[in-house]
Amino acid sequence: MDAKVRLSVLGFSFNQTQSGAYGLVLAEEDGVRRLMIVVGAPEAQSIAFNLQGSVPPRPLTHDLFKSLCVELGIILREVEIYKYEDGVFFSKMIFVQGDKTVQIESRTSDAVGIALRTKSPVYTTELIMQEQAVVFEDNVIQENPIEDEKDNLALDYSLLNQDELESLLKDAIAGEDYELASLIRDELRKKQE
């Protein structure tokens, strides 16, 4: 792999190009380039739960995978998004167990969802960033542009079912985040209509 570029997850872009698909926005750490990866609704939902710091009513697949790794003493060392071909990003997960290292091919959405839960780094290549990333430009200088941009990327709560929304609403109220609670309440009302 050529020079590694570390990425962080910003959130989702909802300019959907495909029905039931969402744009996961990854940001170059210490840089202005953004990479958007199309993910399906279930993966987007799982990533959204993690970004909000919410716990779903039942463990999602990425939670199950993390629990399995913890129980077996397996560490996800990193995720590498190593290739882009025909509109698809290819990724591998690098696991360590004792003195053994294993690379496993993965869908990028699953690799990122698990990396978020295990707090593992996500990398791509400089070549992918040069060919696929967009540059985030803003005339306003921000002290922490990634944090400010995270605040501006809203989650699409229509991804979630009623039980999941109610769980998020409970968490928002418990955390005294009444603005978020109001948004979730509105989405619950839409689902009930």
PyMOL commands that set and color helices and strands:
alter all, ss='L'
color gray80, all
select helices_A, chain A and resi 41-52+61-72+108-118+126-132+145-152+157-159+162-174+178-192
alter helices_A, ss='H'
color red, helices_A
select strands_A, chain A and resi 4-13+21-28+33-40+75-85+88-97+100-107+122-125+134-135
alter strands_A, ss='S'
color yellow, strands_A
deselect
rebuild
show_as cartoon
